[in-house]
Amino acid sequence: MYIYLFTMDLFYLIQMIVQILQFGFRINIQTISDLFCRLFNFLNYSLATQSSMILAYISFERLVSIKHFHKVAILRKEKTQLIYFLVIFIYNLAFYSPIAYYISLHIDSSNNTSNVCDFISTQSQLVLGNMDLVNRVVIPFVLMTIFTIILIDFIFQSRKRIHQKNYSSKQNRNFQKDIKFAITSIALNVVYVLFNLPVSIFLILPNYYLYLTYPALLFLFYSSYAVNFYIILITNSLIRNEFLILIKLRNDKNNKNSRTNTVRCQIKK
């Protein structure tokens, strides 16, 4: 799931090149053709929700792994994760299919001499803007928040039992790991909403692209797809170890032994 997350984030960040050319160099390649205008916006909208729904899956998997360890195996199967990824991928393509019809290349109403790739009417902008706000911000945030609240409550309930029963140092270490994950979930939730909500609200406003603050909020929105990696890298030791091995700053031998021991422990359980 982390591979899916980082892949989708990277793919989405590549689209930012189009916005950099438009706002930084006044080169709007969306106006090359009506087909490119529709296709770019369709992909831009339909792929935006993938990362947040993957984060929701990761939060749910972690919650199940802590509360019901014997039931988490199915969530960790590659087949299950691939099916989930494909389902949300196809769902978002279908959900945002109206984008291809309600965004087109046409004459700018504020400047009759130039073309603009935008919504064909104020009504279509309002409807699709609200659809996007609910699907991309509200639903993922609600899911991530629910899973995180349940996780935090369970962690602190476990902490009380640890104090009462004098649990081992190993159990205390596991508790510390759970706390770190809860903090990661909270950070991902807060960052996602703070970075995504402003531009979603702007897209409902008439002539949103004329506001001076719109480009800044748009790049803030794109930044949410960059910070996921760094938040997880800092807080997740497994991802951090794999990353250090990838860039040749750590030997893979010790990491293989660690993974082998982890697998053996899971088999014993």
N, C-alpha and C positions, 0 to 999 in steps of 0.2 A: 504493500500500500504506500510505503514511503517512496518507492520507485515511481509509482503512478503519480503521486503527489508532485514530486520534483520534476517529472517529465512534463506534466500539464502546466506547472508554474513556468517552466522554461519556455515551453511553446507559447504560452500566453504573453510572456515578456517580450518575445520576438516581435509580436504585433505592435509593440510600443514604437518601433521604428517608424511606422506610418504616422503616429502622432508627433514624434520628434520632427519629422520632415515638415509636417503641416504647421506646427506652432513655432518651431525653431527656425525654419528656412522658407516658410510660406510655399511649400511644395505639397500640394494636396493630391496624392496619387489616387485617392478615392474617386476623383472626378475623371479618371482616365476613360472609364466606360460605365454604363449603367449596370452591366453584369458584375464588374468588379466591385462597384459600390454596394450592391445587394449582397454579394457573396461575402465580402469582408465583414460587413456588419452582422450578417447571419452567424458567421463563425465567432465573431467577437462576443456576441451576446450568448450564444449557445454553449460556448466553452468556459465562460466565466464562472459558472457555478460548480464545475467539476471539483476544484480544489477544496472548496468548503464542504462538499458532501463527502469527500475522502477524509477530511479531518473529523467529520462527524462519525464516520465508520471507525477510525482509529480510536476515538474517545470511547465509543461503545465497546469495541474489542477489549480495551484496557479495563473498562468497568466489569465486563463479564469475566475477564481473566483474574480479577481480584475477588469478586463475590462468588463466582461459580467456575472455579478453575477447570473442573471436569467437563464443562460444556463449551469451553473456548476453542477446542480443537477444530471445530468446523469453521469458525471464523478465521482461523489461521491457515486454512487450506488455500493454495494458490488458485484452485478452481473456483472456490467461493468468492474470493476477492476479485477474480477476473469477471465473473458473472455480475457482481455488484457494479464494477466499473463500467461494464458494457450496458447494464440497465440504466444507470444514471446518464451515461453518454447518449443513448438512444432517446431517453426521456427528454433530455434538454434539447436535442435536435428537433424533436416533435413539438415541444413546448414553445420554442422560439421560431418555428416555421413561419408565423405571420410576419416576422421581420423582413423576409425576402419580398413580401408584397407591399408592406407599408413604409419601407424606406427605399428611396430611388434617387436617381440623378435628375435634378430639375432646376429651374431658374430660381435664384435666391430672391425672396420677396422684398428683402431690404436693399438689394442691389441687382436690378433687373439685367445687368450686363454680364453676370457671372453665374456659373452653375454651382450647385451645392448638393452634396450627398447627405440627405436628411429625411426626416419623416415627411410624408406627403401631405399631412394635415395635422392640425392641433389635436383633433380628437384621437387620431391614431397614436400620436405621441403620448397623450395622457393615458390611454388604455395600456399600451405596451410598456410605458414607464412604470405604471403601478404593478403590472405583471412581473416586471423585472425586479422591482423593489421587494415584492413578497417572495419570489422564488430564489433570488440571489442573496438577499440579506436576512429577511425575517425567518424563513424556514430553517436555513442552516444554523443561524444564531440560536434559535429556540432549541433545536436538537442538541447542539453542542453544549448549551447552557444546562439543559436538563441532565444530560449525562455527567457533566462536570459537578453539578450540585449533588447528585446521588453519590458520585465517587467521593467527593469531599466528606459528605456525611458519613459514609461507610468507613473512610479512613480514620476519622476522629472517633467513631464508635469502636473501631479496632484498637485505637490508641488507649482507650479506657480499659479495654480488656487486657492489653499488654501490661499496664500498670498494676491491674488487680491480680494478674496471674504470674507476674514476674517472668515474662517471656525471655527467650534466649537472645543473645546479641545478634544472631542471624535474623531472627524475626524483627528485631529493631531495625536492622539494616534494610530489610524489605519494606518496613514502614517508611523509612526515609526516602526510598525510591518511589513509593506511592505518592508521597508528599511532593516530590519533584515533578512527577507526572501531572499532578493536580495543578501545580503552579504553571506548568507548560500549557495545559488546557485553558486555564484562565487567560494567560498571555495571548494565546492564539485567538481566543474569543474576542478579547478587547481590541486587539490589533485589527482583526477582520472587520469589526463593526466600525471602528473609528476611521478606517481607511476606505471602506466601501459605502457607508451610509451617505456622506455628503454628496458624492457625485450622483448617486441614485436619486436623491431629492432634486438636484439640479436638472436632471433629465426630464422631470415633470414640468419644469417651468417653460413658458413660451420663449423662443429665441435664446435658449440656454447657452448656445455657443458664442453669443455676443458678450457675455459676462467676462470681465477681466480675470475673475477668480476661477473660471471654469478650467483652463489649462492646468493650473496648479492642483486643483482637486482631481483632475483626470490622472495626472502623474502620481498623485498620492494613492489613488485607486490601484494603479499598476504596481506601486511599491509593495502592496499587500502580498503580491505573488513572489516578491523577492525576500521578504523578511521571514517567511515560513521556514526556509532552509536554515537561516542563522539561529532562529529561536530553538529549533529542534536540534541543531548541531551543538548548541551550548548546553542544552538540558538533557540530551539523550546520549549516554556514554557509548552505546553500541554504534549508533550512527557516527559519532565522533571518531571512534576507533577505525571504522571502515573508511571514513574520509581521510584520516591520517595515513592509512595504508595505501589508499588510492593515489595520494600525492607523494608517496614514498618517504613520509616522515616517521613511519613506524614499521617495524618488522612484522610480517604476516604470520610468522611461526608461532609466536605467543598467542596471537589472536585465534589461530586455528585450534590450539590447545584449549583456550577458554571456551570456544564454541562447542568443542567436543564434550567438555565437562558439563556444559549447560544442557546439551542434548541428553547426556546420560542421566542427569538429575531429573529431567522431565520424563524420561522413560521409566525411571524408578517410581516417580509419582503416579 
